[in-house]
């Protein structure tokens, strides 16, 4: 039963949440004046809200999952819909209460993030544009939640939230790229238009890399950020090159089999099914790496703002994510 709940809440993904909060927090609060209690409250507020969104997603999609993912906890009945809904409500209440204990700004951002989570699951997830926009907005607001203790409800002239907004926007773009890619995993071999989404997703990642390079070198970033940026760049570039190569090979294999003289209709169907399954696996593997790379992306900013110790320490969040990811699904 406990393992089913870990699957339901996508336990490996939870470790991408604290890194968002840390990046937002240290972008506006000096490392020497950290309030540990305050920081932990925001981190757990964010985690609870993430859990509510993930569980609500499965709750809303239970009919779809009966056909596509029949082994999932809600569909199989190992976790009841009632218990899942209770978990959603409790998580939302706990998240907003913890945010309230920090500041009114934190509560306002948490409430807005709650609205985005609910709107996404009930109205926005099906749209070609609204899906990546809402998913990206959720990560944007999560980073903003991290910086919320320093955000005044009525800004004064000396306050500068430019860096916080830039970091939030980079996470917005990265998450939108994940969302764009995930929507096309089904038809990636069959339709040429689906290949375009891969290039769009990759182009967004390149924009992130270039933007951070320019801002990091012109800003007051510590030079350590270059190390983490290099790690992120290498992981992303090799991941997409591997994806494109694998899908290209699958397409060639399918075409070769279709052009054989003894080719029959049954072979066509089995060939498509085989390449489709393999292509889906490749897409899901890429999405998994991109989700985990959120931690690497956050570590870039933390290395540049708070120093290499904090930046590299953040990368340790990858360890439990990867270990849990071997046993539990992320998507």
Buried (B, 14 or more C-beta within 10 A) or exposed (E): EEEBBBBBBBBBBBBBBBBBBBBBBBBBBEEEEEEEEBBBBBBBBBBBBBBBBBBBBBBBBBEEBEEEBEEBBBBEEBBEEEBBEEBBEEBBEBBBBBBBEBBEBBBBBBBBBBEBBBBBBEEBBEEEEBBBBBBBBBBBBBBBBBBBBBBEEEEEEEEEBEBBBBBBBBBBBBBBBBBBBBBBBBBBBBEEEBBEBBEBBBEBBBBBBEBBBEBBEEBEBBEBBBBBBEBBBEBBBEBBEBBBEBBEEBBEBBEEBEEEEEEEEEEEEEBBEBBBEBBBEBBBBBBBBBBBBBBBBBBBBBBBBBBBEBBBBBBEBBEEBEEBBEEBBBE
